[in-house]
Amino acid sequence: MFEPNVIRRSRIAGLAATTLLVAACSSAGSGPTAAPTTAATQPPPAATAEATAEASQTAEAYEVDLANDAKLGKFLTGEDGKTLYMFTPDTATTSNCTGDCAATWPPFTLEGEETVKGGEGVTGTFGTIARQDGSKQVTYAGHPLYYYGADTAAGDTNGQGLFSKWYVVGADGNAIMTAVSTTKY
């Protein structure tokens, strides 16, 4: 007894859907049409160069600056004025600070299209190396760069000389080995 009503309702619903579809198609076709183009799939060379330049401008460029200390002289600082260090067991292509070491001495890394540049007086060459975890670590004059977790303010040098392996980096890219810290972290 209920089946004829169910069938009737589904036929009405189907008819209504078909009517709406036909109406939508006929009204969509009543306006002007544009011929398809192939030029939109391949931008002209000038547009590609402009897009690349724009992408480069939107990628963040970290500036490495110099701090000046009475005992240490001028040394590199990174984000928020935090001191940058080098680890003497590293090589120009390999960081030897991983795991717990990297938790205490966070590497200065870049993500995506980020870049790094030198501020006034920082004239050495920047580069990057691939870390074991796949991140890009910044190098300066062939030395991978790190922050020290116990440095809490701009210009702190609590890691200077620790274990006779960690040193602040001078503007020339060499370790500054004076004024060794007595902090035992």
PyRosetta script that sets phi, psi and omega in degrees:
from pyrosetta import init, pose_from_sequence

init()
pose = pose_from_sequence("MFEPNVIRRSRIAGLAATTLLVAACSSAGSGPTAAPTTAATQPPPAATAEATAEASQTAEAYEVDLANDAKLGKFLTGEDGKTLYMFTPDTATTSNCTGDCAATWPPFTLEGEETVKGGEGVTGTFGTIARQDGSKQVTYAGHPLYYYGADTAAGDTNGQGLFSKWYVVGADGNAIMTAVSTTKY")
pose.set_psi(1, -35.6)
pose.set_omega(1, -179.3)
pose.set_phi(2, -85.8)
pose.set_psi(2, -17.2)
pose.set_omega(2, -176.8)
pose.set_phi(3, -63.6)
pose.set_psi(3, -43.6)
pose.set_omega(3, 179.4)
pose.set_phi(4, -59.7)
pose.set_psi(4, -36.4)
pose.set_omega(4, 178.6)
pose.set_phi(5, -67.7)
pose.set_psi(5, -39.1)
pose.set_omega(5, 179.3)
pose.set_phi(6, -65.1)
pose.set_psi(6, -44.6)
pose.set_omega(6, 179.0)
pose.set_phi(7, -63.7)
pose.set_psi(7, -43.5)
pose.set_omega(7, -179.5)
pose.set_phi(8, -61.9)
pose.set_psi(8, -42.9)
pose.set_omega(8, -179.8)
pose.set_phi(9, -65.1)
pose.set_psi(9, -41.1)
pose.set_omega(9, -179.4)
pose.set_phi(10, -68.3)
pose.set_psi(10, -33.8)
pose.set_omega(10, 176.3)
pose.set_phi(11, -67.2)
pose.set_psi(11, -41.0)
pose.set_omega(11, 179.3)
pose.set_phi(12, -65.0)
pose.set_psi(12, -43.2)
pose.set_omega(12, 179.4)
pose.set_phi(13, -64.0)
pose.set_psi(13, -40.9)
pose.set_omega(13, 178.6)
pose.set_phi(14, -64.6)
pose.set_psi(14, -42.1)
pose.set_omega(14, 178.6)
pose.set_phi(15, -64.3)
pose.set_psi(15, -41.5)
pose.set_omega(15, 179.3)
pose.set_phi(16, -64.0)
pose.set_psi(16, -42.9)
pose.set_omega(16, 180.0)
pose.set_phi(17, -63.7)
pose.set_psi(17, -41.5)
pose.set_omega(17, 179.2)
pose.set_phi(18, -64.2)
pose.set_psi(18, -41.8)
pose.set_omega(18, 179.2)
pose.set_phi(19, -61.8)
pose.set_psi(19, -44.2)
pose.set_omega(19, 179.2)
pose.set_phi(20, -64.0)
pose.set_psi(20, -39.8)
pose.set_omega(20, -179.4)
pose.set_phi(21, -65.1)
pose.set_psi(21, -44.6)
pose.set_omega(21, 178.8)
pose.set_phi(22, -63.4)
pose.set_psi(22, -41.5)
pose.set_omega(22, 180.0)
pose.set_phi(23, -65.0)
pose.set_psi(23, -41.5)
pose.set_omega(23, -179.6)
pose.set_phi(24, -65.9)
pose.set_psi(24, -41.3)
pose.set_omega(24, -179.5)
pose.set_phi(25, -67.6)
pose.set_psi(25, -39.7)
pose.set_omega(25, -177.5)
pose.set_phi(26, -71.8)
pose.set_psi(26, -32.9)
pose.set_omega(26, 179.5)
pose.set_phi(27, -79.3)
pose.set_psi(27, -28.0)
pose.set_omega(27, 178.9)
pose.set_phi(28, -69.3)
pose.set_psi(28, -29.9)
pose.set_omega(28, -177.6)
pose.set_phi(29, -87.1)
pose.set_psi(29, -1.9)
pose.set_omega(29, -174.6)
pose.set_phi(30, -82.8)
pose.set_psi(30, -14.8)
pose.set_omega(30, -179.3)
pose.set_phi(31, -88.8)
pose.set_psi(31, 177.8)
pose.set_omega(31, 179.0)
pose.set_phi(32, -67.2)
pose.set_psi(32, 149.5)
pose.set_omega(32, 177.5)
pose.set_phi(33, -114.8)
pose.set_psi(33, 151.4)
pose.set_omega(33, 179.0)
pose.set_phi(34, -109.5)
pose.set_psi(34, 141.3)
pose.set_omega(34, 177.1)
pose.set_phi(35, -72.9)
pose.set_psi(35, 139.1)
pose.set_omega(35, 178.9)
pose.set_phi(36, -64.3)
pose.set_psi(36, 147.1)
pose.set_omega(36, 179.0)
pose.set_phi(37, -123.2)
pose.set_psi(37, 154.7)
pose.set_omega(37, 176.5)
pose.set_phi(38, -102.7)
pose.set_psi(38, -13.5)
pose.set_omega(38, -178.4)
pose.set_phi(39, -65.2)
pose.set_psi(39, -29.7)
pose.set_omega(39, -176.9)
pose.set_phi(40, -68.4)
pose.set_psi(40, -22.2)
pose.set_omega(40, -178.2)
pose.set_phi(41, -79.4)
pose.set_psi(41, -20.8)
pose.set_omega(41, -179.3)
pose.set_phi(42, -130.4)
pose.set_psi(42, 103.3)
pose.set_omega(42, -179.7)
pose.set_phi(43, -66.6)
pose.set_psi(43, 152.5)
pose.set_omega(43, 178.8)
pose.set_phi(44, -65.2)
pose.set_psi(44, 156.1)
pose.set_omega(44, -177.8)
pose.set_phi(45, -53.4)
pose.set_psi(45, -38.2)
pose.set_omega(45, -179.8)
pose.set_phi(46, -63.6)
pose.set_psi(46, -39.5)
pose.set_omega(46, 179.8)
pose.set_phi(47, -66.1)
pose.set_psi(47, -36.2)
pose.set_omega(47, 178.6)
pose.set_phi(48, -65.4)
pose.set_psi(48, -43.7)
pose.set_omega(48, 179.0)
pose.set_phi(49, -63.5)
pose.set_psi(49, -40.8)
pose.set_omega(49, 178.4)
pose.set_phi(50, -64.7)
pose.set_psi(50, -42.4)
pose.set_omega(50, 179.6)
pose.set_phi(51, -63.4)
pose.set_psi(51, -39.7)
pose.set_omega(51, 178.3)
pose.set_phi(52, -65.3)
pose.set_psi(52, -42.9)
pose.set_omega(52, 178.7)
pose.set_phi(53, -63.7)
pose.set_psi(53, -40.8)
pose.set_omega(53, 179.5)
pose.set_phi(54, -65.2)
pose.set_psi(54, -41.4)
pose.set_omega(54, 178.8)
pose.set_phi(55, -63.4)
pose.set_psi(55, -39.4)
pose.set_omega(55, 178.5)
pose.set_phi(56, -64.8)
pose.set_psi(56, -36.4)
pose.set_omega(56, -179.6)
pose.set_phi(57, -72.1)
pose.set_psi(57, -29.0)
pose.set_omega(57, -178.8)
pose.set_phi(58, -83.7)
pose.set_psi(58, -20.9)
pose.set_omega(58, 176.6)
pose.set_phi(59, -70.1)
pose.set_psi(59, 136.3)
pose.set_omega(59, -176.7)
pose.set_phi(60, -70.8)
pose.set_psi(60, 136.9)
pose.set_omega(60, 176.2)
pose.set_phi(61, -112.6)
pose.set_psi(61, 110.1)
pose.set_omega(61, 177.9)
pose.set_phi(62, -75.5)
pose.set_psi(62, 135.8)
pose.set_omega(62, 179.5)
pose.set_phi(63, -104.1)
pose.set_psi(63, 126.1)
pose.set_omega(63, 175.5)
pose.set_phi(64, -94.8)
pose.set_psi(64, 125.9)
pose.set_omega(64, -177.5)
pose.set_phi(65, -115.8)
pose.set_psi(65, -177.7)
pose.set_omega(65, 177.4)
pose.set_phi(66, -114.1)
pose.set_psi(66, 136.6)
pose.set_omega(66, 169.9)
pose.set_phi(67, -104.9)
pose.set_psi(67, 158.7)
pose.set_omega(67, 179.7)
pose.set_phi(68, -126.7)
pose.set_psi(68, 125.0)
pose.set_omega(68, -179.0)
pose.set_phi(69, -123.1)
pose.set_psi(69, 141.1)
pose.set_omega(69, -178.2)
pose.set_phi(70, -58.9)
pose.set_psi(70, -36.8)
pose.set_omega(70, -178.5)
pose.set_phi(71, -88.8)
pose.set_psi(71, -37.2)
pose.set_omega(71, -174.3)
pose.set_phi(72, -93.8)
pose.set_psi(72, -23.9)
pose.set_omega(72, -172.8)
pose.set_phi(73, 83.9)
pose.set_psi(73, -150.5)
pose.set_omega(73, -178.0)
pose.set_phi(74, -89.1)
pose.set_psi(74, 132.6)
pose.set_omega(74, 179.2)
pose.set_phi(75, -141.8)
pose.set_psi(75, 160.9)
pose.set_omega(75, -175.8)
pose.set_phi(76, -73.3)
pose.set_psi(76, 141.4)
pose.set_omega(76, 172.5)
pose.set_phi(77, -131.2)
pose.set_psi(77, 146.5)
pose.set_omega(77, -179.5)
pose.set_phi(78, -109.2)
pose.set_psi(78, -137.6)
pose.set_omega(78, -176.0)
pose.set_phi(79, -57.8)
pose.set_psi(79, 135.0)
pose.set_omega(79, 180.0)
pose.set_phi(80, 59.8)
pose.set_psi(80, 23.7)
pose.set_omega(80, 178.0)
pose.set_phi(81, 73.9)
pose.set_psi(81, 13.1)
pose.set_omega(81, -179.6)
pose.set_phi(82, -74.2)
pose.set_psi(82, 140.5)
pose.set_omega(82, -178.3)
pose.set_phi(83, -64.1)
pose.set_psi(83, 139.5)
pose.set_omega(83, 175.4)
pose.set_phi(84, -104.5)
pose.set_psi(84, 139.3)
pose.set_omega(84, -176.8)
pose.set_phi(85, -122.6)
pose.set_psi(85, 161.3)
pose.set_omega(85, 169.5)
pose.set_phi(86, -119.3)
pose.set_psi(86, 153.9)
pose.set_omega(86, -179.7)
pose.set_phi(87, -113.6)
pose.set_psi(87, 116.1)
pose.set_omega(87, -171.8)
pose.set_phi(88, -61.3)
pose.set_psi(88, -28.0)
pose.set_omega(88, 176.0)
pose.set_phi(89, -71.5)
pose.set_psi(89, -11.2)
pose.set_omega(89, 178.7)
pose.set_phi(90, -67.5)
pose.set_psi(90, 160.6)
pose.set_omega(90, 170.5)
pose.set_phi(91, -116.2)
pose.set_psi(91, 176.5)
pose.set_omega(91, -179.5)
pose.set_phi(92, -65.5)
pose.set_psi(92, -19.7)
pose.set_omega(92, -176.8)
pose.set_phi(93, -118.6)
pose.set_psi(93, -2.5)
pose.set_omega(93, -174.7)
pose.set_phi(94, -140.8)
pose.set_psi(94, 131.7)
pose.set_omega(94, 171.4)
pose.set_phi(95, -89.3)
pose.set_psi(95, 131.1)
pose.set_omega(95, 177.0)
pose.set_phi(96, -104.6)
pose.set_psi(96, 18.0)
pose.set_omega(96, 177.5)
pose.set_phi(97, -116.5)
pose.set_psi(97, 101.6)
pose.set_omega(97, -179.4)
pose.set_phi(98, -132.5)
pose.set_psi(98, 175.4)
pose.set_omega(98, 176.4)
pose.set_phi(99, 58.2)
pose.set_psi(99, -127.8)
pose.set_omega(99, -179.7)
pose.set_phi(100, -60.1)
pose.set_psi(100, -35.8)
pose.set_omega(100, 178.1)
pose.set_phi(101, -58.5)
pose.set_psi(101, -47.8)
pose.set_omega(101, -178.7)
pose.set_phi(102, -68.7)
pose.set_psi(102, -22.3)
pose.set_omega(102, 175.4)
pose.set_phi(103, -71.1)
pose.set_psi(103, -35.5)
pose.set_omega(103, 178.4)
pose.set_phi(104, -83.5)
pose.set_psi(104, -36.2)
pose.set_omega(104, -178.4)
pose.set_phi(105, -118.0)
pose.set_psi(105, 78.1)
pose.set_omega(105, -177.4)
pose.set_phi(106, -61.1)
pose.set_psi(106, 127.4)
pose.set_omega(106, 177.6)
pose.set_phi(107, -67.1)
pose.set_psi(107, 148.0)
pose.set_omega(107, 174.4)
pose.set_phi(108, -81.0)
pose.set_psi(108, 106.3)
pose.set_omega(108, -175.7)
pose.set_phi(109, -118.9)
pose.set_psi(109, 161.5)
pose.set_omega(109, 176.0)
pose.set_phi(110, -118.4)
pose.set_psi(110, 149.0)
pose.set_omega(110, 176.9)
pose.set_phi(111, -117.9)
pose.set_psi(111, 146.2)
pose.set_omega(111, 174.7)
pose.set_phi(112, 53.7)
pose.set_psi(112, -124.1)
pose.set_omega(112, -176.9)
pose.set_phi(113, -95.6)
pose.set_psi(113, 11.8)
pose.set_omega(113, 179.2)
pose.set_phi(114, -61.0)
pose.set_psi(114, 151.1)
pose.set_omega(114, 179.0)
pose.set_phi(115, -132.3)
pose.set_psi(115, 174.9)
pose.set_omega(115, 177.8)
pose.set_phi(116, -134.6)
pose.set_psi(116, 145.1)
pose.set_omega(116, 178.5)
pose.set_phi(117, -141.8)
pose.set_psi(117, 158.4)
pose.set_omega(117, 179.1)
pose.set_phi(118, -90.3)
pose.set_psi(118, 138.2)
pose.set_omega(118, 173.9)
pose.set_phi(119, -81.7)
pose.set_psi(119, -167.1)
pose.set_omega(119, -178.3)
pose.set_phi(120, -58.0)
pose.set_psi(120, 126.5)
pose.set_omega(120, 178.7)
pose.set_phi(121, 86.8)
pose.set_psi(121, -7.8)
pose.set_omega(121, 178.4)
pose.set_phi(122, -99.5)
pose.set_psi(122, 97.2)
pose.set_omega(122, -171.3)
pose.set_phi(123, -113.9)
pose.set_psi(123, 0.6)
pose.set_omega(123, 179.8)
pose.set_phi(124, -72.7)
pose.set_psi(124, 179.3)
pose.set_omega(124, -176.3)
pose.set_phi(125, -96.5)
pose.set_psi(125, 128.1)
pose.set_omega(125, 174.5)
pose.set_phi(126, -94.7)
pose.set_psi(126, 151.5)
pose.set_omega(126, 175.2)
pose.set_phi(127, -155.3)
pose.set_psi(127, -171.6)
pose.set_omega(127, 174.7)
pose.set_phi(128, -140.0)
pose.set_psi(128, 154.1)
pose.set_omega(128, 171.4)
pose.set_phi(129, -126.1)
pose.set_psi(129, 156.8)
pose.set_omega(129, 176.6)
pose.set_phi(130, -88.1)
pose.set_psi(130, 125.4)
pose.set_omega(130, 176.2)
pose.set_phi(131, -83.5)
pose.set_psi(131, 166.8)
pose.set_omega(131, 179.3)
pose.set_phi(132, -57.8)
pose.set_psi(132, -31.2)
pose.set_omega(132, -179.2)
pose.set_phi(133, -84.6)
pose.set_psi(133, 1.8)
pose.set_omega(133, 178.2)
pose.set_phi(134, 92.4)
pose.set_psi(134, -7.3)
pose.set_omega(134, 179.8)
pose.set_phi(135, -75.8)
pose.set_psi(135, 162.9)
pose.set_omega(135, 179.8)
pose.set_phi(136, -101.9)
pose.set_psi(136, 113.6)
pose.set_omega(136, 179.4)
pose.set_phi(137, -96.4)
pose.set_psi(137, 136.3)
pose.set_omega(137, -179.6)
pose.set_phi(138, -75.9)
pose.set_psi(138, 138.9)
pose.set_omega(138, 173.1)
pose.set_phi(139, -119.1)
pose.set_psi(139, 154.4)
pose.set_omega(139, 175.1)
pose.set_phi(140, -134.9)
pose.set_psi(140, 123.4)
pose.set_omega(140, -178.1)
pose.set_phi(141, 52.6)
pose.set_psi(141, 36.2)
pose.set_omega(141, 177.2)
pose.set_phi(142, 82.5)
pose.set_psi(142, 9.3)
pose.set_omega(142, 179.6)
pose.set_phi(143, -113.6)
pose.set_psi(143, 121.4)
pose.set_omega(143, 173.3)
pose.set_phi(144, -59.9)
pose.set_psi(144, 140.9)
pose.set_omega(144, -175.5)
pose.set_phi(145, -107.2)
pose.set_psi(145, 146.3)
pose.set_omega(145, -177.8)
pose.set_phi(146, -138.2)
pose.set_psi(146, 158.5)
pose.set_omega(146, 166.7)
pose.set_phi(147, -101.9)
pose.set_psi(147, 168.0)
pose.set_omega(147, 175.7)
pose.set_phi(148, -117.9)
pose.set_psi(148, 127.7)
pose.set_omega(148, -175.5)
pose.set_phi(149, -59.4)
pose.set_psi(149, -27.0)
pose.set_omega(149, -178.9)
pose.set_phi(150, -86.3)
pose.set_psi(150, -3.7)
pose.set_omega(150, 172.7)
pose.set_phi(151, -82.9)
pose.set_psi(151, 113.5)
pose.set_omega(151, -175.6)
pose.set_phi(152, -103.3)
pose.set_psi(152, -16.3)
pose.set_omega(152, -178.3)
pose.set_phi(153, -130.5)
pose.set_psi(153, 159.0)
pose.set_omega(153, 177.2)
pose.set_phi(154, -54.5)
pose.set_psi(154, 133.8)
pose.set_omega(154, 176.7)
pose.set_phi(155, 83.8)
pose.set_psi(155, -7.0)
pose.set_omega(155, 175.3)
pose.set_phi(156, -59.9)
pose.set_psi(156, 142.8)
pose.set_omega(156, 178.6)
pose.set_phi(157, -131.0)
pose.set_psi(157, 42.7)
pose.set_omega(157, -177.5)
pose.set_phi(158, -63.4)
pose.set_psi(158, -20.1)
pose.set_omega(158, -179.2)
pose.set_phi(159, -92.2)
pose.set_psi(159, -2.5)
pose.set_omega(159, -175.8)
pose.set_phi(160, -58.3)
pose.set_psi(160, 118.7)
pose.set_omega(160, 174.8)
pose.set_phi(161, 78.0)
pose.set_psi(161, 4.5)
pose.set_omega(161, -177.8)
pose.set_phi(162, -58.3)
pose.set_psi(162, 133.0)
pose.set_omega(162, 178.2)
pose.set_phi(163, 57.1)
pose.set_psi(163, 17.9)
pose.set_omega(163, -176.7)
pose.set_phi(164, 53.8)
pose.set_psi(164, 33.1)
pose.set_omega(164, -179.4)
pose.set_phi(165, -135.1)
pose.set_psi(165, -17.0)
pose.set_omega(165, -175.9)
pose.set_phi(166, -113.7)
pose.set_psi(166, 125.0)
pose.set_omega(166, -177.5)
pose.set_phi(167, -140.3)
pose.set_psi(167, 148.5)
pose.set_omega(167, 172.2)
pose.set_phi(168, -67.3)
pose.set_psi(168, 156.9)
pose.set_omega(168, -175.2)
pose.set_phi(169, -107.6)
pose.set_psi(169, 126.6)
pose.set_omega(169, 177.8)
pose.set_phi(170, -75.7)
pose.set_psi(170, 168.2)
pose.set_omega(170, 179.8)
pose.set_phi(171, -59.1)
pose.set_psi(171, -27.1)
pose.set_omega(171, 179.2)
pose.set_phi(172, -81.6)
pose.set_psi(172, -4.6)
pose.set_omega(172, 179.1)
pose.set_phi(173, 92.4)
pose.set_psi(173, -0.9)
pose.set_omega(173, 179.0)
pose.set_phi(174, -94.6)
pose.set_psi(174, 157.2)
pose.set_omega(174, 177.1)
pose.set_phi(175, -69.3)
pose.set_psi(175, 137.7)
pose.set_omega(175, 172.1)
pose.set_phi(176, -94.1)
pose.set_psi(176, 113.1)
pose.set_omega(176, -171.8)
pose.set_phi(177, -104.1)
pose.set_psi(177, 20.1)
pose.set_omega(177, 176.5)
pose.set_phi(178, -98.0)
pose.set_psi(178, 167.4)
pose.set_omega(178, 175.5)
pose.set_phi(179, 53.8)
pose.set_psi(179, 57.3)
pose.set_omega(179, -178.8)
pose.set_phi(180, -65.7)
pose.set_psi(180, 135.0)
pose.set_omega(180, -180.0)
pose.set_phi(181, -71.4)
pose.set_psi(181, 145.1)
pose.set_omega(181, 175.2)
pose.set_phi(182, -101.8)
pose.set_psi(182, 3.1)
pose.set_omega(182, 179.0)
pose.set_phi(183, -66.7)
pose.set_psi(183, 136.8)
pose.set_omega(183, -179.6)
pose.set_phi(184, -112.2)
pose.set_psi(184, 84.4)
pose.set_omega(184, 179.7)
pose.set_phi(185, -101.7)
pose.dump_pdb("model.pdb")
